[in-house]
Amino acid sequence: MQEKKMIELNLKDISHNLSDQQIEYLAQNTKDFSGSDIYNLIQDAYYEPIRKYMNYEYFKKIPGNNGNQWNYIPCEQNDTGAIKVKMTEIPDLKLILFPKVEFDDFKKTLERTRATMDKQNLTNFEKFTLEFGTENK
C-alpha cells in the first residue's frame, strides 16, 4: 500500500508512539491523498503538542536530556518549581520537552484535512508519471 509507505517515510524523523495498526488506519483514511497531502497531514499532527503547550501559563524546570542541563515542561500553578511563563517567553524553545505525537493528534488533524486532488486528477497524474516520469535508459 503506497499510502502506508509514504506515512512511514514522513514519520521517520518525528517522535511518535503510533502502532502499526494506527499507521494502517491512517493509510486507509488517506487513500485519495497525494504525497504532498500526506506530508502536510503529518506536519500538522506534529504541531498539535506545540498548540497544546501554547495554552499553558506555568512551566517548571526538570533535569535535562539531549545534552541540556535542564528542560521545561508545563505544570499547574501550585506545582513545586512552577514559574509563571508562557511557552513563547522561554528563551530557547529547544529547552521545552514536548511529548511524542499521539494517535489522537493524527486523528484530529485527519478530521480537518482533505485531499487536494480528486480521484480522477490523481489517476491522471499517476498515469502520466508511469508513462513519462521515469527516465529511459
NUROPA-524769 format. One line per 4 residues: number of its first residue (from 1); their letters; for each residue x, y, z of N, C-alpha, C. Coordinates in nm, 4 decimals. Example, Ala and Ser with C-alpha at 12.3 -4.5 7.8 and 13.67 -1.06 7.14 Angstrom:
2
1) AS) 1.3190/-0.5690/0.7800/1.2300/-0.4500/0.7800/1.3200/-0.3300/0.7800 | 1.2850/-0.2250/0.7080/1.3670/-0.1060/0.7140/1.2900/0.0030/0.7870;
% end
This chain:
137
1) MQEK) 0.0845/-0.1176/0.0000/0.0000/0.0000/0.0000/0.0894/0.1245/0.0000 | 0.0732/0.2053/-0.0994/0.1546/0.3243/-0.1210/0.1375/0.4273/-0.0104 | 0.0143/0.4457/0.0388/-0.0109/0.5448/0.1434/0.0657/0.5106/0.2710 | 0.0655/0.3838/0.3069/0.1348/0.3422/0.4295/0.2849/0.3704/0.4185;
5) KMIE) 0.3431/0.3416/0.3047/0.4858/0.3680/0.2850/0.5162/0.5172/0.2954 | 0.4295/0.5995/0.2378/0.4507/0.7449/0.2447/0.4370/0.7949/0.3882 | 0.3403/0.7408/0.4612/0.3221/0.7806/0.6015/0.4448/0.7416/0.6822 | 0.4896/0.6185/0.6671/0.6071/0.5722/0.7415/0.7303/0.6543/0.7077;
9) LNLK) 0.7479/0.6885/0.5825/0.8611/0.7715/0.5410/0.8560/0.9089/0.6074 | 0.7389/0.9686/0.6136/0.7245/1.1012/0.6736/0.7315/1.0985/0.8254 | 0.7120/0.9825/0.8852/0.7175/0.9702/1.0309/0.8580/0.9427/1.0839 | 0.9518/0.9103/0.9963/1.0812/0.8611/1.0438/1.1568/0.9599/1.1325;
13) DISH) 1.1385/1.0881/1.1162/1.2098/1.1869/1.1975/1.1209/1.2522/1.3039 | 1.0025/1.1967/1.3245/0.9070/1.2532/1.4195/0.8914/1.1586/1.5378 | 0.9013/1.2133/1.6569/0.8838/1.1330/1.7780/0.7348/1.1067/1.7983 | 0.6963/0.9811/1.7826/0.5550/0.9437/1.7937/0.5445/0.8092/1.8630;
17) NLSD) 0.4234/0.7697/1.8956/0.4005/0.6397/1.9574/0.2940/0.5601/1.8822 | 0.2902/0.5741/1.7498/0.1906/0.5046/1.6698/0.2241/0.3570/1.6545 | 0.1218/0.2747/1.6680/0.1380/0.1320/1.6424/0.1211/0.1071/1.4923 | 0.1554/-0.0130/1.4490/0.1377/-0.0483/1.3086/-0.0100/-0.0425/1.2699;
21) QQIE) -0.0994/-0.0812/1.3605/-0.2432/-0.0746/1.3337/-0.2893/0.0691/1.3143 | -0.2352/0.1594/1.3933/-0.2729/0.3004/1.3817/-0.2203/0.3603/1.2512 | -0.1018/0.3207/1.2114/-0.0484/0.3657/1.0823/-0.1348/0.3105/0.9692 | -0.1775/0.1872/0.9835/-0.2672/0.1256/0.8849/-0.3987/0.2036/0.8769;
25) YLAQ) -0.4537/0.2438/0.9909/-0.5756/0.3241/0.9950/-0.5554/0.4546/0.9164 | -0.4434/0.5210/0.9401/-0.4159/0.6454/0.8675/-0.4042/0.6194/0.7181 | -0.3391/0.5111/0.6814/-0.3244/0.4776/0.5396/-0.4603/0.4533/0.4750 | -0.5479/0.3833/0.5449/-0.6819/0.3561/0.4920/-0.7624/0.4849/0.4729;
29) NTKD) -0.7361/0.5834/0.5562/-0.8121/0.7086/0.5518/-0.7444/0.8184/0.4713 | -0.6383/0.7836/0.4008/-0.5700/0.8815/0.3156/-0.5548/0.8288/0.1736 | -0.6445/0.7406/0.1332/-0.6341/0.6769/0.0009/-0.6336/0.7774/-0.1144 | -0.7043/0.8868/-0.1004/-0.7105/0.9852/-0.2089/-0.6078/1.0968/-0.1914;
33) FSGS) -0.5193/1.0837/-0.0958/-0.4211/1.1884/-0.0683/-0.2992/1.1739/-0.1592 | -0.2486/1.2868/-0.2018/-0.1219/1.2870/-0.2742/-0.0086/1.2772/-0.1723 | 0.1127/1.2598/-0.2198/0.2288/1.2583/-0.1303/0.2395/1.3881/-0.0522 | 0.2113/1.4979/-0.1173/0.2157/1.6292/-0.0526/0.1074/1.6410/0.0542;
37) DIYN) -0.0103/1.5866/0.0265/-0.1193/1.5883/0.1252/-0.0796/1.5099/0.2499 | -0.0172/1.3942/0.2309/0.0251/1.3121/0.3442/0.1334/1.3835/0.4237 | 0.2280/1.4453/0.3531/0.3324/1.5226/0.4211/0.2692/1.6322/0.5067 | 0.1738/1.7054/0.4507/0.1085/1.8141/0.5243/0.0299/1.7615/0.6446;
41) LIQD) -0.0342/1.6471/0.6294/-0.1073/1.5850/0.7401/-0.0113/1.5524/0.8548 | 0.1013/1.4919/0.8238/0.1988/1.4525/0.9254/0.2555/1.5772/0.9937 | 0.2885/1.6793/0.9163/0.3438/1.8022/0.9738/0.2423/1.8717/1.0632 | 0.1165/1.8727/1.0217/0.0124/1.9358/1.1027/-0.0044/1.8619/1.2352;
45) AYYE) -0.0039/1.7285/1.2306/-0.0143/1.6494/1.3539/0.1073/1.6730/1.4429 | 0.2227/1.6896/1.3827/0.3465/1.7150/1.4569/0.3347/1.8403/1.5435 | 0.2598/1.9387/1.4962/0.2454/2.0650/1.5689/0.1342/2.0634/1.6739 | 0.0555/1.9570/1.6808/-0.0521/1.9501/1.7808/0.0003/1.9650/1.9241;
49) PIRK) 0.1051/1.8925/1.9662/0.1546/1.9117/2.1031/0.2014/2.0560/2.1286 | 0.2566/2.1183/2.0273/0.3011/2.2569/2.0421/0.1801/2.3477/2.0632 | 0.0729/2.3235/1.9890/-0.0502/2.4027/2.0059/-0.1049/2.3876/2.1482 | -0.0992/2.2652/2.2015/-0.1470/2.2419/2.3380/-0.0623/2.3207/2.4385;
53) YMNY) 0.0679/2.3202/2.4188/0.1582/2.3883/2.5123/0.1399/2.5397/2.5094 | 0.0888/2.5931/2.3995/0.0672/2.7379/2.3895/-0.0337/2.7868/2.4927 | -0.1190/2.6982/2.5425/-0.2231/2.7369/2.6380/-0.1749/2.7386/2.7827 | -0.0590/2.6819/2.8078/-0.0102/2.6766/2.9458/0.0484/2.8104/2.9880;
57) EYFK) 0.0274/2.8456/3.1152/0.0820/2.9693/3.1713/0.1933/2.9424/3.2710 | 0.2134/2.8154/3.3054/0.3169/2.7789/3.4023/0.4009/2.6640/3.3479 | 0.5302/2.6769/3.3674/0.6254/2.5720/3.3320/0.7187/2.5529/3.4503 | 0.7827/2.4376/3.4547/0.8843/2.4154/3.5575/1.0042/2.3478/3.4925;
61) KIPG) 1.1197/2.3660/3.5564/1.2425/2.3049/3.5078/1.2534/2.1640/3.5645 | 1.3001/2.0732/3.4798/1.3292/1.9371/3.5239/1.4705/1.9031/3.4764 | 1.5337/1.8019/3.5368/1.6669/1.7625/3.4880/1.6634/1.7373/3.3378 | 1.7649/1.7847/3.2695/1.7644/1.7842/3.1238/1.7994/1.6525/3.0583;
65) NNGN) 1.7726/1.6492/2.9307/1.8161/1.5401/2.8444/1.8594/1.5995/2.7111 | 1.9057/1.5170/2.6201/1.9554/1.5639/2.4903/2.0654/1.6683/2.5052 | 2.1489/1.6509/2.6083/2.2606/1.7423/2.6282/2.2253/1.8713/2.7001 | 2.1003/1.8888/2.7395/2.0583/2.0092/2.8112/2.0774/1.9898/2.9617;
69) QWNY) 2.1153/2.0973/3.0281/2.1266/2.0918/3.1735/1.9887/2.0740/3.2368 | 1.8876/2.1372/3.1773/1.7500/2.1213/3.2228/1.6569/2.1380/3.1046 | 1.5323/2.0974/3.1259/1.4252/2.1157/3.0287/1.3059/2.1765/3.0997 | 1.2170/2.2335/3.0214/1.0920/2.2884/3.0736/0.9769/2.1965/3.0335;
73) IPCE) 0.8838/2.1785/3.1275/0.7588/2.1088/3.0985/0.6446/2.1928/3.1552 | 0.5249/2.1834/3.0958/0.4121/2.2591/3.1516/0.3701/2.2005/3.2853 | 0.3128/2.2845/3.3688/0.2680/2.2390/3.5004/0.1531/2.3272/3.5485 | 0.1027/2.2931/3.6636/-0.0026/2.3712/3.7278/0.0610/2.4785/3.8166;
77) QNDT) -0.0134/2.5819/3.8444/0.0347/2.6945/3.9238/0.0883/2.6509/4.0604 | 0.0263/2.5528/4.1223/0.0664/2.5133/4.2570/0.1718/2.4025/4.2598 | 0.2228/2.3607/4.1434/0.3289/2.2593/4.1398/0.4593/2.3179/4.1948 | 0.5365/2.2341/4.2627/0.6676/2.2754/4.3131/0.7546/2.3180/4.1952;
81) GAIK) 0.8126/2.4346/4.2048/0.9007/2.4846/4.0997/0.8298/2.5541/3.9849 | 0.6979/2.5740/3.9964/0.6219/2.6379/3.8887/0.6689/2.7817/3.8680 | 0.6889/2.8168/3.7419/0.7296/2.9521/3.7029/0.6200/3.0069/3.6124 | 0.5713/3.1268/3.6416/0.4691/3.1875/3.5551/0.5387/3.2395/3.4299;
85) VKMT) 0.5249/3.1625/3.3253/0.5873/3.1977/3.1974/0.5120/3.1250/3.0861 | 0.4892/3.1935/2.9775/0.4264/3.1303/2.8612/0.5351/3.0665/2.7763 | 0.4959/2.9702/2.6967/0.5923/2.8997/2.6128/0.6734/2.9959/2.5262 | 0.6070/3.0957/2.4733/0.6747/3.1901/2.3842/0.7742/3.2794/2.4577;
89) EIPD) 0.7702/3.2805/2.5906/0.8620/3.3626/2.6696/0.9858/3.2858/2.7141 | 0.9874/3.1563/2.6912/1.1049/3.0767/2.7259/1.2130/3.1084/2.6235 | 1.3321/3.1478/2.6700/1.4343/3.1997/2.5796/1.4788/3.1040/2.4685 | 1.4824/2.9755/2.4967/1.5271/2.8793/2.3961/1.4246/2.7665/2.3887;
93) LKLI) 1.3474/2.7627/2.2814/1.2418/2.6629/2.2683/1.2956/2.5201/2.2647 | 1.4242/2.5049/2.2370/1.4847/2.3715/2.2378/1.4887/2.3132/2.3795 | 1.4705/2.3985/2.4787/1.4701/2.3515/2.6172/1.3350/2.2955/2.6610 | 1.2317/2.3166/2.5796/1.0989/2.2651/2.6135/1.0925/2.1183/2.5742;
97) LFPK) 1.0499/2.0364/2.6666/1.0376/1.8931/2.6426/0.8956/1.8646/2.5956 | 0.8802/1.8465/2.4652/0.7486/1.8215/2.4069/0.7182/1.6721/2.4102 | 0.5906/1.6371/2.4278/0.5543/1.4950/2.4264/0.5589/1.4392/2.2844 | 0.5581/1.3082/2.2754/0.5509/1.2435/2.1445/0.4155/1.2743/2.0814;
101) VEFD) 0.4138/1.2749/1.9497/0.2883/1.2938/1.8784/0.2075/1.1655/1.8948 | 0.0819/1.1801/1.9334/-0.0026/1.0655/1.9630/-0.1050/1.0428/1.8516 | -0.1630/0.9255/1.8536/-0.2629/0.8884/1.7536/-0.3777/0.9887/1.7497 | -0.4228/1.0358/1.8661/-0.5311/1.1348/1.8700/-0.4930/1.2629/1.7964;
105) DFKK) -0.3649/1.3003/1.7998/-0.3187/1.4179/1.7258/-0.3381/1.3960/1.5753 | -0.3076/1.2760/1.5292/-0.3246/1.2442/1.3870/-0.4721/1.2378/1.3497 | -0.5543/1.1783/1.4359/-0.6971/1.1706/1.4076/-0.7592/1.3098/1.4016 | -0.7209/1.3957/1.4936/-0.7720/1.5335/1.4951/-0.7334/1.6057/1.3658;
109) TLER) -0.6103/1.5876/1.3256/-0.5618/1.6505/1.2024/-0.6323/1.5919/1.0807 | -0.6532/1.4622/1.0805/-0.7193/1.3960/0.9685/-0.8622/1.4461/0.9512 | -0.9290/1.4788/1.0597/-1.0668/1.5298/1.0534/-1.0752/1.6621/0.9782 | -0.9715/1.7416/0.9850/-0.9766/1.8739/0.9210/-0.8959/1.8822/0.7913;
113) TRAT) -0.8413/1.7701/0.7458/-0.7576/1.7685/0.6261/-0.8301/1.6974/0.5130 | -0.8257/1.7553/0.3983/-0.8876/1.6959/0.2797/-0.7820/1.6815/0.1697 | -0.8062/1.5852/0.0821/-0.7182/1.5665/-0.0334/-0.7287/1.6888/-0.1240 | -0.6162/1.7292/-0.1784/-0.6163/1.8472/-0.2660/-0.6497/1.8104/-0.4105;
117) MDKQ) -0.6415/1.6823/-0.4423/-0.6741/1.6378/-0.5775/-0.7914/1.5397/-0.5688 | -0.8818/1.5465/-0.6662/-0.9881/1.4472/-0.6675/-0.9361/1.3179/-0.7310 | -1.0149/1.2115/-0.7235/-0.9707/1.0797/-0.7708/-0.9300/1.0815/-0.9175 | -1.0051/1.1500/-1.0004/-0.9752/1.1497/-1.1432/-0.8416/1.2199/-1.1709;
121) NLTN) -0.8181/1.3338/-1.1070/-0.6909/1.4035/-1.1265/-0.5741/1.3192/-1.0769 | -0.5938/1.2512/-0.9640/-0.4887/1.1667/-0.9085/-0.4588/1.0501/-1.0025 | -0.5639/0.9897/-1.0586/-0.5461/0.8804/-1.1539/-0.4715/0.9286/-1.2773 | -0.5113/1.0446/-1.3305/-0.4435/1.1007/-1.4476/-0.2962/1.1297/-1.4179;
125) FEKF) -0.2690/1.1839/-1.2998/-0.1312/1.2144/-1.2604/-0.0485/1.0860/-1.2506 | -0.1064/0.9816/-1.1911/-0.0351/0.8540/-1.1782/-0.0066/0.7934/-1.3157 | -0.1030/0.8009/-1.4071/-0.0817/0.7504/-1.5433/0.0307/0.8279/-1.6121 | 0.0265/0.9599/-1.5991/0.1300/1.0437/-1.6597/0.2677/1.0084/-1.6040;
129) TLEF) 0.2747/0.9918/-1.4711/0.4017/0.9589/-1.4066/0.4535/0.8239/-1.4550 | 0.3656/0.7268/-1.4672/0.4074/0.5950/-1.5170/0.4582/0.6025/-1.6603 | 0.3925/0.6851/-1.7411/0.4298/0.6936/-1.8821/0.5523/0.7827/-1.9055 | 0.5598/0.8957/-1.8369/0.6637/0.9938/-1.8666/0.7583/1.0234/-1.7512;
133) GTEN) 0.7270/0.9747/-1.6324/0.8012/1.0138/-1.5134/0.9309/0.9419/-1.4904 | 0.9570/0.8353/-1.5634/1.0828/0.7639/-1.5425/1.1736/0.7875/-1.6614 | 1.2972/0.7911/-1.6321/1.3977/0.8151/-1.7357/1.4229/0.6860/-1.8129 | 1.4176/0.6916/-1.9438/1.4502/0.5746/-2.0255/1.6010/0.5596/-2.0316;
137) K) 1.6494/0.4410/-2.0026/1.7941/0.4180/-2.0066/1.8278/0.3148/-2.1091;
% end
